[in-house]
Amino acid sequence: MVCQIEITVGKVLGKGGFCTVSEVSGVECTLTDKEKAEEGFQKTYIGLQNKKYIKDRHDRLGHARYAIKKVTAGSFEKGDPHFFVSSIVDLAMEVNFLAVLRHTHIIKMRALTDVPRTSADFFIVMDRLPDTLDRRIEVWTKKNKRSMTKKNIKEEMFYDRLSIAYDICSALLFLHRNNVVYRDLVSKLYMINAIRGVHVLFSLQIITLLNTCSHHF
């Protein structure tokens, strides 16, 4: 668990219908005796990292390694209680899915804040991924125009696209085998970690758990 005051929030990376994702530009925290004793033990949720690990590794070569996701500020002030409740529920559901779904090509939750999930201050810490598929498509388009006759560059882009398509299918197959449907597969929600060469589905707020006893086609 991390506290809001232990996290320095940097620039906004993106906004969705309910939530805002911002980079973590700094971490200042001190482990309690209980946290020190629990360090190294198996975590309640898969993929979680302790505060010391996050503090020591929040910066990678001058770039933020983590991001936080929370309900967009001012959601309650909009005067629509239903919208605020939907925002809170969506984020809480995403936590539930991330807690049990572990796959190379699905975003990982690294920490939770120490406030109730029903609070507007609740947030989760996730890996910060610097690139998205829609931006990568723009790069491919520009490269293609500049390299009309360069066979080696065209082949490189082809294998890059093929690799990403394969990874997307791998993540979706994993979800489907767990009776989960990803409802809005768009390029801006598919993130790319250029450093590690890993492609991941970013948001699990838009997935649905199927009732295996009542499929309708």
N, C-alpha and C positions, 0 to 999 in steps of 0.2 A: 504494500500500500504506500502511496505517496501523497503528500499534501500539496495543495495549490501553491502555498508560499515557498515550497521547495523547488518549484518549476518556474523558470523564466521563459515566458512565451514569446516567440519571435514572430516573424511575418506570417500572414495568412497564406496558406497554400491552396485552399479551395473551399468552396461552399456548396452544399447540396440543398435539398428541399428542407431538411430539418437541422443539419449539423454543419459545423465549421471545423476545418482541419488546419492547425497552425504548427509551425515547427517549434521544437524545444531548443532554445538557444543557450540554455544554461541549467545546471542542476546543483543545488546546494542542500545537502541533507546530512544528518548524523544518525547512524543506526542506534536504536535503543538496545538494551541488553537482551531483550526478547528476540529482536530481529537478528542480532549477532548470533544468538544460540540457534536460531532457525536457519541460518545461512547454510546453504548446501543441501538442505533437506528437500524432498520432493514437494513441489508447489501444488496448491489446490487446483489451479488451472494449468493446463499444458502451455508451455511457451513463456510463462511469466519469468521475469528477471528481478532480482532483489535490487534495492535502492543503491547499494554500493556499486554493483555492476553497472547500473545505468549512469550513475554519477561519473565513474571512471571512464566510461566509453561513450558519453553522449556526443562527443565531437570526433569526427573522423576526417583527418587531413584538412581541418578548417571548415568542414561542412557538418551541419546538424545530422545526427544519426536517427533521432526520434521525432515523432510528431504527436500532438494530442488531438483528440476528437471529442467535441462536446456539443451540446445543444446550442444553436446559434443564439448569441446574446440578444435579448429583447423579445424572445419568442412569447414569453408570458405577457409582456407589456403590449403586445399586438391586440389584446382584448379578445382573443379567441381561445378560451380554455381548451377546446377540443384540439386545436393545433398544438398547443403546448404539451398536452397529455400524449398526443400521437408522437411528438418528438421524443419525449422521455421514454415511452414504451419501445419505439423503434431502436433507440440506442441500447436500452436494456436487453432487448432481444438479440441484438448483434453481439453483446457481451456473452450471452448464453451460448450462441453458436460458436463464437471464437474460443470459448472455454473447452469445447469438446472436439472441434474439427481441426485436425492438424494435417497439413499437406504442404509440400514444397512450394506450390504455386497459389497458395491462399495467404493473405496478409496475416501476420501474427500479432496478438495482443501481448504487450510486454509488462504492463502494470495497470493498476486501477487506483483511482483516488480514494481517500478514506472517508468519503461522505456517502449517504444513501443514494441509491440509483434514481430515486424519485426527486432528487435535488437538481436545481438548475445548474449547480456548480459541479455536478458529477462529470468526470471525463475518463477516457482511457488513453494509455500511452501505447503507441504503435511504432513499427519501423517507418522511418521516413524514406520514401522512394522518390528519387529525383526526376523521373521521366514517366510519361504516359504514352500509351499506344497511339493516341491521336496526334501527339507531337512527333512521334517516330514516323508515322505515315507521312507527315509533311516533309520530314528529312528525306525519306525515300523518294518522294515525288520530285524534290529539287535535285537529288542525286541522279535520278533517272533522266531528267532533262539535260543535265550537264554531261552525262556519260552515255549518250545514245549509242556510241560505237565501241565502248570499252566492255568487252565480254566479261572480264574478271570481276569488275564492279557489279555488273548485273547479276552474276552468279552469287556473289557475296550477299547482295540484297535479297535474292531469292531464298537462300538458305536461312537468312535472318528471319524472313517472314514465315518460312516453313517451321522454324524452331518455335516461334511465338504461337503459331496456330496449334502446333502439337501440344504445347504447354497449356494453352487455354482448354483444349479438349481433355487433357489429363485432369485438370481441376474440375471441370464440369462432370466428367465421368465419376470422379470421387464423390461429388455432391449428389449426383443421381443415385449412386449406389447406397447413399445414406438417406435416400428419400427426400432430398432437398432440391428445390428448383431455384435457379438464379433468374430473377424475373426481368432484369434490365441490362443485358449484356451490351454495353456500349464502350467504345474505345477509350473514353476518358476515365473509365473505372478500371482499366487494366494498366497496372503500374509496372515500371521496369527499373530494376536496380542495375545500373550500368557497371557498377564496381564489381558486383558478384555475378553479373550475368543471369540474374534470376527474374522471371516474369511472374507477377502475382495478380489475382483478383483482389481488388482493394476493399470494396464496401460489401459487407454482409447484411446491411440493413434491408436490402431488396431481395431477400431470399425467402422462400416459403417451405415449411415442412409439410410434406404430403401425409395424408391419412392413408396408410397402406390398405385399410379395410374398405375404403370407399373411393376408388378411382373411377372417374367418369371421362369417357372419351367421346 
